[in-house]
């Protein structure tokens, strides 16, 4: 599977046992696969915009009921890059309106 090494590291880093408990009969893998596809697309888009993965990245996860969740995690430089991109998108949207 693509990104297995990242998956284990991301899962371990993001797992908060106080936030939720794994429930029997919940298909967490299905929700994670959906979130992973979306996270991969967002990471590709961020890279296409010049944002380095080490600065800001989308991480696949699931909620307590197995629903797909995508989290953004990054350092200040990555968040500033995202802010610039959003400001640019907002400006273009206003100009086209």
For each residue, the residues with C-beta under 8 A, 3 or more apart:
1: 4 7
2: 40
3: 6 7 36 40
4: 1 7 8
5: 8 9
6: 3 9 10
7: 1 3 4 10 11 36 60
8: 4 5 11 12
9: 5 6 12 13
10: 6 7 13 14 59 60 61
11: 7 8 14 15
12: 8 9 15
13: 9 10
14: 10 11 59 61 71
15: 11 12
16: 19 20
17: 21
18:
19: 16 64
20: 16 63 64
21: 17 64
22: 26 28
23: 26 64 65
24:
25:
26: 22 23 65 66
27: 30 31 66
28: 22 31 32 62 66
29: 32 33
30: 27 33 34 66
31: 27 28 34 35 62 63 66 67 68 69
32: 28 29 35 36 60 61 62 68
33: 29 30 36 37
34: 30 31 37 38 68
35: 31 32 38 39 60 61 62 68 69 70
36: 3 7 32 33 39 40 60
37: 33 34 40 41
38: 34 35 41 42 58 60 68 70
39: 35 36 42 43 57 58 59 60 70
40: 2 3 36 37 43 44 58
41: 37 38 44 45
42: 38 39 45 46 58 70 72
43: 39 40 46 47 53 57 58
44: 40 41 47 48
45: 41 42 48 49
46: 42 43 49 51 53 56 57 58 82
47: 43 44 50 51 52 53
48: 44 45
49: 45 46 81 85
50: 47 81
51: 46 47 55 56 78 81 82 85
52: 47 55 56 78
53: 43 46 47 56 57
54: 57 75 78
55: 51 52 74 75 77 78 81
56: 46 51 52 53 72 73 74 75 78 79 81 82
57: 39 43 46 53 54 72 73 74 78
58: 38 39 40 42 43 46 70 71 72
59: 10 14 39 70 71 72 73
60: 7 10 32 35 36 38 39 68 69 70
61: 10 14 32 35 68 69 70 71
62: 28 31 32 35 66 67 68 69
63: 20 31 66 67 69
64: 19 20 21 23
65: 23 26
66: 26 27 28 30 31 62 63
67: 31 62 63
68: 31 32 34 35 38 60 61 62
69: 31 35 60 61 62 63
70: 35 38 39 42 58 59 60 61
71: 14 58 59 61
72: 42 56 57 58 59 82
73: 56 57 59
74: 55 56 57 77 78 79 82
75: 54 55 56 78 79
76: 79 80
77: 55 74 80 81
78: 51 52 54 55 56 57 74 75 81 82
79: 56 74 75 76 82 83
80: 76 77 83 84
81: 49 50 51 55 56 77 78 84 85
82: 46 51 56 72 74 78 79 85 86
83: 79 80 86 87
84: 80 81 87 88
85: 49 51 81 82 88 89
86: 82 83 89 90
87: 83 84 90 91
88: 84 85 91 92
89: 85 86 92 93
90: 86 87 93 94
91: 87 88 94 95
92: 88 89 95 96
93: 89 90 96 97
94: 90 91 97
95: 91 92
96: 92 93
97: 93 94
